[in-house]
Amino acid sequence: MLDYGLTEEQLMIKELARKVAEEKIKPFSKQWDEEGEFPQEAIKALAQSDLFTLCIPEEYGGMGGGLLDLCIATEEVSRVDGGVAASYAASFLGMFPILLFGTEEQKKKYLPPLASGEKLSAFALTEPEAGSDAGAVTTKAEKEGDFYILNGLKHFITNGGDADIYTVIALTDKSKGPRGISAFIVEKGDSGFSFGKKEDKMGIRASSTRELIFQDCKIPKERLLGGKEGIGFIVTMKTFDQSRPGVAAQAVGIAQGSLELAVEYAHQRVQFGQKISSFQGIQWMLADMATKVEAARSLVYAVARAVDRGAKNIGSYSAQAKLFASDVAMEVATQAVQIFGGYGYMRDYPVEKFMRDAKITQIYEGTNQIQKNIIALNLIKEFGK
C-alpha cells in the first residue's frame, strides 16, 4: 500500500482494526456466513476497541475524528469479512442523519450510546417501490397532537432487528413531493413497530437485513429529526454523501482481501511442474488487480479527506468513489476466483465468499447506475452552461 500520509492516530486505527479483524472475526467468518448469523461477538469486540467512536465529536463520547478514520477501519474489517463490515458501517449510516441534522437534545441522547457501541443504529429508506428513487417513499407520518403516527413498510434494512435506533424516512405531506418527506428517530420497542422477514442473502450474510413494519407506530414529536418537517429528502442525500465513501472503503477491503488470497494461492498451487505464480498470464492478472485496488483506495481516501475538510458539493465525488471501488471489488474478486480455478468455486475456500460479498457494493446505497446519473448530471451542470 502507498504511503497516504496517514496520521499516527490513523495508523493506530488501521492496526487496531486489523488486529480485531484477524483475531475476533476471521476465525468465525465461515460459520457466520453459512448460518446467516449476526456477528454479535464481533460487534462487541469492535465496540471494546473504541471503533464505534470514529466520526463522533468528543462532546458526545466520540474521538472527534473524521470520515477517513471510518474508511480506514471499514476497509480493514472488510478485508476479512464484508458482512461484519456491513453491520459495523451501517450503524454509522443510521447515525449520520442525527449527527448532521439532529437537534442538540437528539445528539445528546442518541450519539453517546452509539459511540460506545452499547447500541447500534440503522437507516430506513428503502421500500418495495422506493429504493433508488428516494423521493417515492410511501411510509406515512401523520401528526396527532404531540405525537406522529407512522404507517408503512421498509425493507432491505441493514441491521434491521438488531439495531436499537432507526432513522426512518417518511412522508408527512404528499402534496409537496420530495419537500413533503421528513425524517424520524424510532426506537426498538416502540409500540406499533415490529420486524418482518429476515432476508436470505447471497452475500454479506453475517449482516442482518430485515423488513421494518409500522402499524400505527406512535412516537413523540421530539423525535422528528431536526425538529423540522420536510427535510427528509435533504437528510437522505447528505447522508449518502457521507456514507458512500464508506461503502467504497468496504469494496476496497473486499478487493484487497481477494487479492491477498489470490497471491497466496498462486504461490502454493503447482501446475505443469511449477508454481502458477511463475506464469506470465497469472502475473498479469495479479498486476491488474493490484493496480486497480490501489487506484480505488486512492480515490476513496481523497474523497474522505475532502469530506473531512468540509468541501461543498461532494456528492458527485462520493458517487465516483462508490462506483469505481465497487466495480473494482467485483472484478478483483472474480479474477481471484479464476486464479483459484475449480477450487475457487468451492466453499472449502474463502475466495468465493469474497465474490459474493463484493456484489452488494454495486447495489446498495444507490446502484452504480444511479451513481453514474449523479456524476453525469453534475458534469452537465458544471460544464454544460
N, C-alpha and C positions, 0 to 999 in steps of 0.2 A: 504494500500500500504506500502511496506517496505520502510525503510529509505535508500535511494540510495546515500546519501551524496551529495545531490544537493547543489549548492552554493546559497547564499542569492539571487543573481540575477536570478538564475534559478527558485527558488521558487516563486519569483515575477512574472516571465514569466508564470509559471503554474497558479498562482492565477488570473493573468490578463486575460489569455486566457480562463479560466473557466468562469470568470465574463462576458466576451464578449459573449461566447457561450450561457450561461444561459439567458442573458438579451436581446441580439440582434439577436440571431439565433433561439433558441428553440421556441419562440412564433410563428415563421413564417415557421418552418421546414416542417410542414404538407402541407402548401399552396405551397411552392416551389417544394416539391416533386410531388404533384398532378398535378401542372401546368407545370412542367419541366422548371421552371423559373430561370434564372441566378440570384444568390443572390447578387445583386449589393449593397444593403444596408449593408449586412454582410461583404462584401469585404471592403467597406468604413469604417466600424467600426473597422475591423482588422487593416486597414492602420492607422487610427487615434490613435490606441493603440500602434503604432510602431512595430507591429508584423511582418511586412514585412522587417524590418531592420535586422532580425536574419540572421546569416551566412555571412553577407556582411561586409567587412572591413570598419573601421571608415573613411578612406580617400575617400570612395565612398558613404558616407552617412549612413552607417550601424552601428550596435552596436559592431561589431568586435567579435561576439560570434561564436559558433561552431554548428555542426550538432546536438548535443544533445539538444541544445536550441530549434532548429526547431522541433525535435521529440517530445519534451515536449508540445510545442504549438499545433502541429498537433494532438497529442493524445487527448488533451483537447477539441479541436473543434470536432474531430471525435466522441467523447463520446456523443455528442449531435446530430451531423449531418455529416455523412460521405460524403455527396455530397458537402457541403460547404468546408469541409476539402480538398476534391479533387481539387477544384478550387484554394484554397489557396496554397496547396503544389505543384500543377502543375506549378505555377508561379516560384517557386524555381527550378523545374525541367528544365524549359526553361532558367533560369538564370545561373545554374551551369556551362554549357559549356563556357559561357562568362567569368565567374569568374575563371575557371580553365585554359582556353586556349586563352582567348581574348588578343588582343594587349592592351597596355596601353591606347591608344586612344579609343578603343572599350569599355573598362571598364569605362573610364571617361564619355563616352557618355551615356551608357545604364544602368549601375548599380545604379546611383543616383535616376532616376525616378522609378526604380523597388523597391529600398529601401523605398522610400516614399509611395509606393502604388499608386502613380499617374498613373503608367502604370503596366499592367500585361504582363507576358510572357508565351510562350508555347514551347514545344519541338516537332518537327515534324519529326518523323522517319517512323512510320507505313504506309504501303501501302497495297493495296489489296493482293499482293503476297509477302510482306515483313513485317513481324511483329516480331515473334520470331527469324526469320532468318534475322538479321540486315544487313548482307552482301549482301542481294538480292535486294536492292533498285534499282529502275529504273528511278526515277526522275533525269533528266539530268541538268547539268550546263555547258554551253559552253562559253568559254571566247571569247569576241569580243572587242578588244582594251582595254579600261579602264573599261569595264563592263563584267558582267556574265549574260547570258540569261538562265533562269530556265524554264523547261517544265516538267510537270508531275502532279501526283495526290497523295495527302496524305489523309489518312482517320483515323477515331477514334482519332482525336486530341483533347485532353482535353484543354479547354479554347479557342478552335477554334472559331474565330469570335469575341470573347470578349477580347482576348489578343491584345496588341499593338505591341509586339516584338516577333518574331518567330526565333528559332534556327532550321534551316532546313538542313537535311542530304540529299546530292545529289551526283550523280555520275559525276565525272569530267574526268575519264579515265577508260573506261570499260575494257581495256586490262590488267589492273593491279589488277583486282579483288577488294578485300577489301581495298587494298592500293590505289585504284583509287577513293575512296569515300572522299568527303570533306564536310565541314560544313559552312553554310552561315547565316548571320543575315538578315532577311527580315522584313520589317515594314508594318503594316497595312496601306493600301492606296497606296502601290507601284503599279505602272502600270503593268497590267498583272497578278496581284494577287487578287484572289477572293475566296469566300466561297461557298461551295456546301451544300449538305444535312446535316441537323441537325438530329442527331440520337435520336430515341425514345427509351430510355434505360429502362432496368428492375430496376436498382438501381442507386444510386448517381445521381438522376435526376435533382438536383439543379445545377449540373455542366453541362456546355455546351460541347458537343462532335460533331465536325463538320469535313467535308471534306475541305481540302485546295486545290485550283486549281491554277496551274501555267501555264499560256499561254503566252509564250514569255515575262516572267517577267524579267525586266531589272533592275539589281542592280549594284551599283558601286563596283569596285574591293576591295575597302576599307572595304567592309562588308564580305569578305572572312575571316572566323573566324581564328584568329591567324596569318592571312596573309600568310597561307601555304595551298597548296593543299595536298590531300592525308592523312589528319589526321582525317577525319570524323569518321572512324570506331573506332579509339582510343578514340576520343571525346565521342562517344556513350557509350563505355564500361566503361570509367572512370566516366562519368556522372551517369550511373546506379549504380556504386559502392557507389556514394554519395546519390543517391535518393532512392534506395531500402530500406534502414533503415527508410526512411520517410513513404514509403508505409506500412512497418511493424508497424510503430507507428500509422498510420491510422487504421490498423487492430486491434491493441491493444485497441485503443479508442473505436472502434465499439464493441469489445468484452466486455470492461468494461461497456459501456452503456447498453448492453444487459443483463449483469449480474445484474446490479443495478435494471433494470426493473423487472427481474425475482424475485429477493429477495423481492422487494416491493410488487409485486403481491402475492407472496407466503404468505406474512404477512396478506394480505387482504382477499384472497379467502378462503371461508369456504365450506368444503365438509364433509359429514358424521358427522356434528356437531362440527367440529374443523378446525382450520386453516391448510391449506395444508403444511405450513412450519413445522408442527409437525410430518409429515410423514417421516419416515426414507428414503424412496425412493427419495423423493424430496430433503431431506437434502444431500444425497449422490451426487445427480446431481449438486447441488449448490457447494458442496465441490470440485468436479472435475473441475467445471467451474472456480472457484476462483483460484485453484492451477495452472491451465493452463494459465490463464490470467497473473498471477504473473510471471510464468516462461517465458512467451513470452516477458513481459516487461523487465525482467532482461536481456534477450538476446539482445533485441533492444538497451537498454541503454549501454550495454557493447560494442556492435559493434559501436555505435555512438561515444562513448568515444575513441575507438581505431582509428576511422577516425580522430577525433579531435587531437589526439596525432601524427598524421602523419604516422600511421602504413602502411607498404607496403603490397602488395598482399592481399588486404582486400576483393576482390571480392567474394571469397567463403563464407566468414562470413556474408557479406551483403546478399548473396543469402540465407544463413541459416536463418537469421532473417526474411526475407520476406517470405520464405517458411513456417517456423514454426508459425509465428504470424498470417499469413493469414488463415492457416488451423485451428488455434485456434479460430479465429474470426468466421469462418463459423460454426464450431462445437458449440461454445458457443451460437451464435445467434440462431441456430437451436434448441438447448436444451431450450433456453429461450422461443421460440415459443411453444415448447412441454409443458413446465410448465404452460403457459397460456391456454393450451388446445384449445378448439374451438375458444375462443376469440383471441388467438394469430394469427389465420388465417384471422382475420377480420381487415379491415383498420381503424376501430374505435380506435384501439390500436396501439401504435407506434412500437411495437416489430417486426412486420412483415417487416417494413421498414429497420430495422437493419439487418435482414436476407438478404434482397435484396441487401443492400449496402455492406454487407460482401463479397458477391460472387466475385465482381470485383477484390478484393485484391488478389485473387488466379490467376488472369488472366493478369492484365496489368503490364507493365514494366517487361515483361517476365513471361510466365506461370510458374506455380510451377513445371511442368515437366522440363522446361528449367533450373530452379533453381537447380533441382536435378542433371542435367547434369553438371552444373558448379561445384557443390560441389564434385561430383564423380570424375570428371576429375582432380580436384585439389588434391584429395586424391591419385589418381593413380600416379600423377606426383610426389607428395611428398614422398609417402611410397612404390611406386612400382618400385623403381630403382633396 
